[in-house]
Amino acid sequence: MFSDSLAGLVGHEVIAMAGGISYRGKLIEVTETEIFLQGELGWMQLQVEYVTEIRPA
C-alpha cells in the first residue's frame, strides 16, 4: 500500500505538498486514495493523486 519510509512517518509531524500548496500536520493515516493529517486548526484530507511529496517537518 505504501512504502516503509512513509509508514515510519505515521504519527510524526510532516509537510505534504499537494497541488502546489504545502500542508503541515501530524500524519495520521495513509490509504490507497487519501492522506490524513491533523493540523493546528483541524483535520486535512488530501487525495493521493495530488500529493507530490511527503517529508518530515
N, CA, C and O atoms as a Tripos MOL2 file, in Angstrom:
@<TRIPOS>MOLECULE
protein
  228   227    57     0     0
PROTEIN
NO_CHARGES

@<TRIPOS>ATOM
      1 N           0.8360   -1.1980    0.0000 N.3       1 MET1
      2 CA          0.0000    0.0000    0.0000 C.3       1 MET1
      3 C           0.8690    1.2450    0.0000 C.2       1 MET1
      4 O           0.6730    2.1130   -0.8510 O.2       1 MET1
      5 N           1.8300    1.3740    0.9260 N.am      2 PHE2
      6 CA          2.7550    2.4990    0.9020 C.3       2 PHE2
      7 C           4.0970    2.0350    1.4140 C.2       2 PHE2
      8 O           4.2000    0.9990    2.0700 O.2       2 PHE2
      9 N           5.1200    2.8020    1.1130 N.am      3 SER3
     10 CA          6.4820    2.3700    1.4170 C.3       3 SER3
     11 C           6.7630    2.3710    2.9190 C.2       3 SER3
     12 O           6.0700    3.0170    3.7040 O.2       3 SER3
     13 N           7.8110    1.6190    3.2910 N.am      4 ASP4
     14 CA          8.2080    1.5530    4.6940 C.3       4 ASP4
     15 C           8.6380    2.9100    5.2270 C.2       4 ASP4
     16 O           8.4000    3.2230    6.3930 O.2       4 ASP4
     17 N           9.2730    3.7250    4.3760 N.am      5 SER5
     18 CA          9.7080    5.0490    4.8260 C.3       5 SER5
     19 C           8.5050    5.9280    5.1560 C.2       5 SER5
     20 O           8.5530    6.7170    6.0990 O.2       5 SER5
     21 N           7.4390    5.7960    4.3930 N.am      6 LEU6
     22 CA          6.2150    6.5590    4.6700 C.3       6 LEU6
     23 C           5.5410    6.0200    5.9270 C.2       6 LEU6
     24 O           5.0130    6.7930    6.7260 O.2       6 LEU6
     25 N           5.5550    4.7150    6.1060 N.am      7 ALA7
     26 CA          4.9690    4.1110    7.3090 C.3       7 ALA7
     27 C           5.6880    4.6170    8.5630 C.2       7 ALA7
     28 O           5.0720    4.7690    9.6180 O.2       7 ALA7
     29 N           6.9830    4.8740    8.4440 N.am      8 GLY8
     30 CA          7.7460    5.3920    9.5710 C.3       8 GLY8
     31 C           7.3940    6.8210    9.9440 C.2       8 GLY8
     32 O           7.7310    7.2730   11.0380 O.2       8 GLY8
     33 N           6.7200    7.5400    9.0480 N.am      9 LEU9
     34 CA          6.3240    8.9250    9.3280 C.3       9 LEU9
     35 C           4.9620    9.0270   10.0040 C.2       9 LEU9
     36 O           4.6090   10.0860   10.5230 O.2       9 LEU9
     37 N           4.1960    7.9440   10.0040 N.am     10 VAL10
     38 CA          2.8750    7.9650   10.6440 C.3      10 VAL10
     39 C           3.0560    8.2930   12.1270 C.2      10 VAL10
     40 O           3.8680    7.6790   12.8190 O.2      10 VAL10
     41 N           2.2930    9.2610   12.5930 N.am     11 GLY11
     42 CA          2.3870    9.7050   13.9810 C.3      11 GLY11
     43 C           3.3670   10.8490   14.1860 C.2      11 GLY11
     44 O           3.4990   11.3590   15.2980 O.2      11 GLY11
     45 N           4.0580   11.2580   13.1230 N.am     12 HIS12
     46 CA          5.0300   12.3440   13.2160 C.3      12 HIS12
     47 C           4.5700   13.5690   12.4230 C.2      12 HIS12
     48 O           3.7030   13.4760   11.5530 O.2      12 HIS12
     49 N           5.1590   14.6930   12.7370 N.am     13 GLU13
     50 CA          4.8890   15.9460   12.0410 C.3      13 GLU13
     51 C           5.5250   15.8900   10.6530 C.2      13 GLU13
     52 O           6.7110   15.5870   10.5210 O.2      13 GLU13
     53 N           4.7290   16.1850    9.6150 N.am     14 VAL14
     54 CA          5.2160   16.1330    8.2430 C.3      14 VAL14
     55 C           4.7890   17.3800    7.4740 C.2      14 VAL14
     56 O           3.9350   18.1480    7.9190 O.2      14 VAL14
     57 N           5.4020   17.5570    6.3180 N.am     15 ILE15
     58 CA          4.9750   18.5550    5.3480 C.3      15 ILE15
     59 C           4.6070   17.7830    4.0890 C.2      15 ILE15
     60 O           5.4280   17.0460    3.5430 O.2      15 ILE15
     61 N           3.3730   17.9540    3.6320 N.am     16 ALA16
     62 CA          2.8990   17.2910    2.4190 C.3      16 ALA16
     63 C           2.6540   18.3540    1.3600 C.2      16 ALA16
     64 O           2.0150   19.3720    1.6250 O.2      16 ALA16
     65 N           3.1640   18.1140    0.1650 N.am     17 MET17
     66 CA          2.9460   19.0110   -0.9660 C.3      17 MET17
     67 C           1.8520   18.4330   -1.8520 C.2      17 MET17
     68 O           1.9330   17.2810   -2.2790 O.2      17 MET17
     69 N           0.8310   19.2370   -2.1260 N.am     18 ALA18
     70 CA         -0.2720   18.7900   -2.9840 C.3      18 ALA18
     71 C          -0.8070   19.9950   -3.7460 C.2      18 ALA18
     72 O          -1.1710   21.0070   -3.1460 O.2      18 ALA18
     73 N          -0.8540   19.8850   -5.0550 N.am     19 GLY19
     74 CA         -1.3780   20.9700   -5.8770 C.3      19 GLY19
     75 C          -0.6200   22.2750   -5.7310 C.2      19 GLY19
     76 O          -1.2020   23.3510   -5.8710 O.2      19 GLY19
     77 N           0.6830   22.1920   -5.4490 N.am     20 GLY20
     78 CA          1.4970   23.3920   -5.2920 C.3      20 GLY20
     79 C           1.3570   24.0740   -3.9390 C.2      20 GLY20
     80 O           1.8970   25.1630   -3.7420 O.2      20 GLY20
     81 N           0.6470   23.4600   -3.0100 N.am     21 ILE21
     82 CA          0.4360   24.0110   -1.6680 C.3      21 ILE21
     83 C           1.0650   23.0660   -0.6520 C.2      21 ILE21
     84 O           0.9630   21.8460   -0.7870 O.2      21 ILE21
     85 N           1.7190   23.6320    0.3730 N.am     22 SER22
     86 CA          2.2880   22.7800    1.4220 C.3      22 SER22
     87 C           1.3280   22.7240    2.6050 C.2      22 SER22
     88 O           0.7670   23.7360    3.0260 O.2      22 SER22
     89 N           1.1580   21.5320    3.1200 N.am     23 TYR23
     90 CA          0.2950   21.2690    4.2680 C.3      23 TYR23
     91 C           1.1610   20.6860    5.3640 C.2      23 TYR23
     92 O           1.9430   19.7670    5.1210 O.2      23 TYR23
     93 N           1.0260   21.2210    6.5820 N.am     24 ARG24
     94 CA          1.8380   20.7440    7.7000 C.3      24 ARG24
     95 C           0.9130   20.1870    8.7780 C.2      24 ARG24
     96 O          -0.0860   20.8040    9.1480 O.2      24 ARG24
     97 N           1.2700   19.0120    9.2650 N.am     25 GLY25
     98 CA          0.4770   18.4080   10.3260 C.3      25 GLY25
     99 C           1.0220   17.0480   10.7070 C.2      25 GLY25
    100 O           2.0090   16.5740   10.1440 O.2      25 GLY25
    101 N           0.3700   16.4360   11.6630 N.am     26 LYS26
    102 CA          0.7310   15.1030   12.1220 C.3      26 LYS26
    103 C           0.1090   14.0910   11.1700 C.2      26 LYS26
    104 O          -1.1040   14.0920   10.9620 O.2      26 LYS26
    105 N           0.9370   13.2290   10.5940 N.am     27 LEU27
    106 CA          0.4490   12.2180    9.6620 C.3      27 LEU27
    107 C          -0.2870   11.1420   10.4600 C.2      27 LEU27
    108 O           0.3100   10.4530   11.2870 O.2      27 LEU27
    109 N          -1.5780   11.0080   10.2050 N.am     28 ILE28
    110 CA         -2.4060   10.0760   10.9600 C.3      28 ILE28
    111 C          -2.6010    8.7620   10.2210 C.2      28 ILE28
    112 O          -2.4690    7.6880   10.8070 O.2      28 ILE28
    113 N          -2.9140    8.8460    8.9410 N.am     29 GLU29
    114 CA         -3.2080    7.6250    8.1840 C.3      29 GLU29
    115 C          -2.9530    7.8540    6.7010 C.2      29 GLU29
    116 O          -3.1230    8.9610    6.1890 O.2      29 GLU29
    117 N          -2.5430    6.7870    6.0220 N.am     30 VAL30
    118 CA         -2.3830    6.8110    4.5740 C.3      30 VAL30
    119 C          -3.1480    5.6170    4.0170 C.2      30 VAL30
    120 O          -2.9010    4.4750    4.4060 O.2      30 VAL30
    121 N          -4.0820    5.8900    3.1020 N.am     31 THR31
    122 CA         -4.8100    4.8170    2.4270 C.3      31 THR31
    123 C          -4.4220    4.8370    0.9500 C.2      31 THR31
    124 O          -3.5770    5.6330    0.5390 O.2      31 THR31
    125 N          -5.0270    3.9770    0.1660 N.am     32 GLU32
    126 CA         -4.7220    3.9440   -1.2630 C.3      32 GLU32
    127 C          -5.1860    5.2060   -1.9780 C.2      32 GLU32
    128 O          -4.6690    5.5380   -3.0440 O.2      32 GLU32
    129 N          -6.1630    5.9160   -1.3980 N.am     33 THR33
    130 CA         -6.7250    7.0930   -2.0740 C.3      33 THR33
    131 C          -6.5470    8.4020   -1.3170 C.2      33 THR33
    132 O          -6.6550    9.4710   -1.9170 O.2      33 THR33
    133 N          -6.2760    8.3460   -0.0070 N.am     34 GLU34
    134 CA         -6.2410    9.5810    0.7960 C.3      34 GLU34
    135 C          -5.1240    9.5740    1.8270 C.2      34 GLU34
    136 O          -4.6430    8.5260    2.2590 O.2      34 GLU34
    137 N          -4.7310   10.7860    2.2030 N.am     35 ILE35
    138 CA         -3.7560   11.0050    3.2690 C.3      35 ILE35
    139 C          -4.4330   11.8960    4.3020 C.2      35 ILE35
    140 O          -5.0250   12.9160    3.9500 O.2      35 ILE35
    141 N          -4.3510   11.5200    5.5620 N.am     36 PHE36
    142 CA         -4.9960   12.2680    6.6290 C.3      36 PHE36
    143 C          -3.9490   12.9040    7.5310 C.2      36 PHE36
    144 O          -3.0740   12.2270    8.0710 O.2      36 PHE36
    145 N          -4.0570   14.2270    7.6830 N.am     37 LEU37
    146 CA         -3.1650   14.9830    8.5580 C.3      37 LEU37
    147 C          -4.0040   15.6620    9.6350 C.2      37 LEU37
    148 O          -5.1410   16.0650    9.3900 O.2      37 LEU37
    149 N          -3.4340   15.7840   10.8220 N.am     38 GLN38
    150 CA         -4.0700   16.5470   11.8810 C.3      38 GLN38
    151 C          -3.2330   17.7990   12.0880 C.2      38 GLN38
    152 O          -2.0970   17.7260   12.5570 O.2      38 GLN38
    153 N          -3.8060   18.9600   11.7300 N.am     39 GLY39
    154 CA         -3.1020   20.2330   11.8400 C.3      39 GLY39
    155 C          -3.5600   21.0200   13.0460 C.2      39 GLY39
    156 O          -4.4130   20.5660   13.8090 O.2      39 GLY39
    157 N          -2.9950   22.1980   13.2170 N.am     40 GLU40
    158 CA         -3.3450   23.0570   14.3420 C.3      40 GLU40
    159 C          -4.8120   23.4700   14.3210 C.2      40 GLU40
    160 O          -5.4380   23.6100   15.3720 O.2      40 GLU40
    161 N          -5.3600   23.6650   13.1230 N.am     41 LEU41
    162 CA         -6.7440   24.1470   13.0120 C.3      41 LEU41
    163 C          -7.7450   23.0500   12.6870 C.2      41 LEU41
    164 O          -8.9250   23.3340   12.4800 O.2      41 LEU41
    165 N          -7.2960   21.8080   12.6390 N.am     42 GLY42
    166 CA         -8.2230   20.7140   12.3690 C.3      42 GLY42
    167 C          -7.6240   19.6710   11.4440 C.2      42 GLY42
    168 O          -6.4120   19.6220   11.2340 O.2      42 GLY42
    169 N          -8.4930   18.8430   10.8980 N.am     43 TRP43
    170 CA         -8.0850   17.7270   10.0530 C.3      43 TRP43
    171 C          -7.9570   18.1530    8.6040 C.2      43 TRP43
    172 O          -8.7030   19.0040    8.1190 O.2      43 TRP43
    173 N          -6.9880   17.5400    7.9150 N.am     44 MET44
    174 CA         -6.8080   17.7460    6.4850 C.3      44 MET44
    175 C          -6.8510   16.3860    5.8080 C.2      44 MET44
    176 O          -6.2350   15.4270    6.2710 O.2      44 MET44
    177 N          -7.5750   16.3190    4.7240 N.am     45 GLN45
    178 CA         -7.7190   15.0890    3.9600 C.3      45 GLN45
    179 C          -7.2720   15.3930    2.5350 C.2      45 GLN45
    180 O          -7.9180   16.1670    1.8280 O.2      45 GLN45
    181 N          -6.1700   14.7850    2.1180 N.am     46 LEU46
    182 CA         -5.6000   15.0580    0.8010 C.3      46 LEU46
    183 C          -5.7570   13.8380   -0.0940 C.2      46 LEU46
    184 O          -5.5600   12.7060    0.3470 O.2      46 LEU46
    185 N          -6.1090   14.0700   -1.3380 N.am     47 GLN47
    186 CA         -6.2070   12.9910   -2.3120 C.3      47 GLN47
    187 C          -4.8000   12.5840   -2.7320 C.2      47 GLN47
    188 O          -3.9940   13.4370   -3.1030 O.2      47 GLN47
    189 N          -4.5020   11.3010   -2.6770 N.am     48 VAL48
    190 CA         -3.1700   10.7880   -3.0050 C.3      48 VAL48
    191 C          -2.7310   11.2170   -4.3970 C.2      48 VAL48
    192 O          -1.5520   11.4970   -4.6120 O.2      48 VAL48
    193 N          -3.6520   11.2720   -5.3350 N.am     49 GLU49
    194 CA         -3.2890   11.5950   -6.7220 C.3      49 GLU49
    195 C          -2.7050   12.9950   -6.8790 C.2      49 GLU49
    196 O          -2.0290   13.2710   -7.8700 O.2      49 GLU49
    197 N          -2.9570   13.8900   -5.9100 N.am     50 TYR50
    198 CA         -2.4390   15.2580   -5.9970 C.3      50 TYR50
    199 C          -1.1910   15.4750   -5.1430 C.2      50 TYR50
    200 O          -0.5380   16.5110   -5.2680 O.2      50 TYR50
    201 N          -0.8510   14.5220   -4.2800 N.am     51 VAL51
    202 CA          0.3010   14.6700   -3.3820 C.3      51 VAL51
    203 C           1.5730   14.3310   -4.1480 C.2      51 VAL51
    204 O           1.7010   13.2510   -4.7230 O.2      51 VAL51
    205 N           2.5080   15.2730   -4.1440 N.am     52 THR52
    206 CA          3.7720   15.0690   -4.8590 C.3      52 THR52
    207 C           4.9360   14.7630   -3.9200 C.2      52 THR52
    208 O           5.9580   14.2320   -4.3540 O.2      52 THR52
    209 N           4.7890   15.0960   -2.6310 N.am     53 GLU53
    210 CA          5.8940   14.8820   -1.7000 C.3      53 GLU53
    211 C           5.3560   14.8470   -0.2700 C.2      53 GLU53
    212 O           4.4380   15.5890    0.0800 O.2      53 GLU53
    213 N           5.9440   13.9710    0.5490 N.am     54 ILE54
    214 CA          5.7100   13.9710    1.9950 C.3      54 ILE54
    215 C           7.0680   13.8350    2.6300 C.2      54 ILE54
    216 O           7.8060   12.8950    2.3340 O.2      54 ILE54
    217 N           7.4100   14.7790    3.5150 N.am     55 ARG55
    218 CA          8.7200   14.7440    4.1720 C.3      55 ARG55
    219 C           8.5530   15.1330    5.6380 C.2      55 ARG55
    220 O           7.5740   15.7830    6.0050 O.2      55 ARG55
    221 N           9.5080   14.7370    6.4700 N.am     56 PRO56
    222 CA          9.4460   15.1400    7.8830 C.3      56 PRO56
    223 C           9.5040   16.6600    8.0130 C.2      56 PRO56
    224 O          10.1880   17.3300    7.2390 O.2      56 PRO56
    225 N           8.7940   17.1880    8.9800 N.am     57 ALA57
    226 CA          8.7680   18.6420    9.2060 C.3      57 ALA57
    227 C          10.0180   19.0910    9.9340 C.2      57 ALA57
    228 O          10.1770   20.2790   10.2130 O.2      57 ALA57
@<TRIPOS>BOND
     1     1     2 1
     2     2     3 1
     3     3     4 2
     4     3     5 am
     5     5     6 1
     6     6     7 1
     7     7     8 2
     8     7     9 am
     9     9    10 1
    10    10    11 1
    11    11    12 2
    12    11    13 am
    13    13    14 1
    14    14    15 1
    15    15    16 2
    16    15    17 am
    17    17    18 1
    18    18    19 1
    19    19    20 2
    20    19    21 am
    21    21    22 1
    22    22    23 1
    23    23    24 2
    24    23    25 am
    25    25    26 1
    26    26    27 1
    27    27    28 2
    28    27    29 am
    29    29    30 1
    30    30    31 1
    31    31    32 2
    32    31    33 am
    33    33    34 1
    34    34    35 1
    35    35    36 2
    36    35    37 am
    37    37    38 1
    38    38    39 1
    39    39    40 2
    40    39    41 am
    41    41    42 1
    42    42    43 1
    43    43    44 2
    44    43    45 am
    45    45    46 1
    46    46    47 1
    47    47    48 2
    48    47    49 am
    49    49    50 1
    50    50    51 1
    51    51    52 2
    52    51    53 am
    53    53    54 1
    54    54    55 1
    55    55    56 2
    56    55    57 am
    57    57    58 1
    58    58    59 1
    59    59    60 2
    60    59    61 am
    61    61    62 1
    62    62    63 1
    63    63    64 2
    64    63    65 am
    65    65    66 1
    66    66    67 1
    67    67    68 2
    68    67    69 am
    69    69    70 1
    70    70    71 1
    71    71    72 2
    72    71    73 am
    73    73    74 1
    74    74    75 1
    75    75    76 2
    76    75    77 am
    77    77    78 1
    78    78    79 1
    79    79    80 2
    80    79    81 am
    81    81    82 1
    82    82    83 1
    83    83    84 2
    84    83    85 am
    85    85    86 1
    86    86    87 1
    87    87    88 2
    88    87    89 am
    89    89    90 1
    90    90    91 1
    91    91    92 2
    92    91    93 am
    93    93    94 1
    94    94    95 1
    95    95    96 2
    96    95    97 am
    97    97    98 1
    98    98    99 1
    99    99   100 2
   100    99   101 am
   101   101   102 1
   102   102   103 1
   103   103   104 2
   104   103   105 am
   105   105   106 1
   106   106   107 1
   107   107   108 2
   108   107   109 am
   109   109   110 1
   110   110   111 1
   111   111   112 2
   112   111   113 am
   113   113   114 1
   114   114   115 1
   115   115   116 2
   116   115   117 am
   117   117   118 1
   118   118   119 1
   119   119   120 2
   120   119   121 am
   121   121   122 1
   122   122   123 1
   123   123   124 2
   124   123   125 am
   125   125   126 1
   126   126   127 1
   127   127   128 2
   128   127   129 am
   129   129   130 1
   130   130   131 1
   131   131   132 2
   132   131   133 am
   133   133   134 1
   134   134   135 1
   135   135   136 2
   136   135   137 am
   137   137   138 1
   138   138   139 1
   139   139   140 2
   140   139   141 am
   141   141   142 1
   142   142   143 1
   143   143   144 2
   144   143   145 am
   145   145   146 1
   146   146   147 1
   147   147   148 2
   148   147   149 am
   149   149   150 1
   150   150   151 1
   151   151   152 2
   152   151   153 am
   153   153   154 1
   154   154   155 1
   155   155   156 2
   156   155   157 am
   157   157   158 1
   158   158   159 1
   159   159   160 2
   160   159   161 am
   161   161   162 1
   162   162   163 1
   163   163   164 2
   164   163   165 am
   165   165   166 1
   166   166   167 1
   167   167   168 2
   168   167   169 am
   169   169   170 1
   170   170   171 1
   171   171   172 2
   172   171   173 am
   173   173   174 1
   174   174   175 1
   175   175   176 2
   176   175   177 am
   177   177   178 1
   178   178   179 1
   179   179   180 2
   180   179   181 am
   181   181   182 1
   182   182   183 1
   183   183   184 2
   184   183   185 am
   185   185   186 1
   186   186   187 1
   187   187   188 2
   188   187   189 am
   189   189   190 1
   190   190   191 1
   191   191   192 2
   192   191   193 am
   193   193   194 1
   194   194   195 1
   195   195   196 2
   196   195   197 am
   197   197   198 1
   198   198   199 1
   199   199   200 2
   200   199   201 am
   201   201   202 1
   202   202   203 1
   203   203   204 2
   204   203   205 am
   205   205   206 1
   206   206   207 1
   207   207   208 2
   208   207   209 am
   209   209   210 1
   210   210   211 1
   211   211   212 2
   212   211   213 am
   213   213   214 1
   214   214   215 1
   215   215   216 2
   216   215   217 am
   217   217   218 1
   218   218   219 1
   219   219   220 2
   220   219   221 am
   221   221   222 1
   222   222   223 1
   223   223   224 2
   224   223   225 am
   225   225   226 1
   226   226   227 1
   227   227   228 2
@<TRIPOS>SUBSTRUCTURE
     1 MET1         2 RESIDUE 1 A MET
     2 PHE2         6 RESIDUE 1 A PHE
     3 SER3        10 RESIDUE 1 A SER
     4 ASP4        14 RESIDUE 1 A ASP
     5 SER5        18 RESIDUE 1 A SER
     6 LEU6        22 RESIDUE 1 A LEU
     7 ALA7        26 RESIDUE 1 A ALA
     8 GLY8        30 RESIDUE 1 A GLY
     9 LEU9        34 RESIDUE 1 A LEU
    10 VAL10       38 RESIDUE 1 A VAL
    11 GLY11       42 RESIDUE 1 A GLY
    12 HIS12       46 RESIDUE 1 A HIS
    13 GLU13       50 RESIDUE 1 A GLU
    14 VAL14       54 RESIDUE 1 A VAL
    15 ILE15       58 RESIDUE 1 A ILE
    16 ALA16       62 RESIDUE 1 A ALA
    17 MET17       66 RESIDUE 1 A MET
    18 ALA18       70 RESIDUE 1 A ALA
    19 GLY19       74 RESIDUE 1 A GLY
    20 GLY20       78 RESIDUE 1 A GLY
    21 ILE21       82 RESIDUE 1 A ILE
    22 SER22       86 RESIDUE 1 A SER
    23 TYR23       90 RESIDUE 1 A TYR
    24 ARG24       94 RESIDUE 1 A ARG
    25 GLY25       98 RESIDUE 1 A GLY
    26 LYS26      102 RESIDUE 1 A LYS
    27 LEU27      106 RESIDUE 1 A LEU
    28 ILE28      110 RESIDUE 1 A ILE
    29 GLU29      114 RESIDUE 1 A GLU
    30 VAL30      118 RESIDUE 1 A VAL
    31 THR31      122 RESIDUE 1 A THR
    32 GLU32      126 RESIDUE 1 A GLU
    33 THR33      130 RESIDUE 1 A THR
    34 GLU34      134 RESIDUE 1 A GLU
    35 ILE35      138 RESIDUE 1 A ILE
    36 PHE36      142 RESIDUE 1 A PHE
    37 LEU37      146 RESIDUE 1 A LEU
    38 GLN38      150 RESIDUE 1 A GLN
    39 GLY39      154 RESIDUE 1 A GLY
    40 GLU40      158 RESIDUE 1 A GLU
    41 LEU41      162 RESIDUE 1 A LEU
    42 GLY42      166 RESIDUE 1 A GLY
    43 TRP43      170 RESIDUE 1 A TRP
    44 MET44      174 RESIDUE 1 A MET
    45 GLN45      178 RESIDUE 1 A GLN
    46 LEU46      182 RESIDUE 1 A LEU
    47 GLN47      186 RESIDUE 1 A GLN
    48 VAL48      190 RESIDUE 1 A VAL
    49 GLU49      194 RESIDUE 1 A GLU
    50 TYR50      198 RESIDUE 1 A TYR
    51 VAL51      202 RESIDUE 1 A VAL
    52 THR52      206 RESIDUE 1 A THR
    53 GLU53      210 RESIDUE 1 A GLU
    54 ILE54      214 RESIDUE 1 A ILE
    55 ARG55      218 RESIDUE 1 A ARG
    56 PRO56      222 RESIDUE 1 A PRO
    57 ALA57      226 RESIDUE 1 A ALA
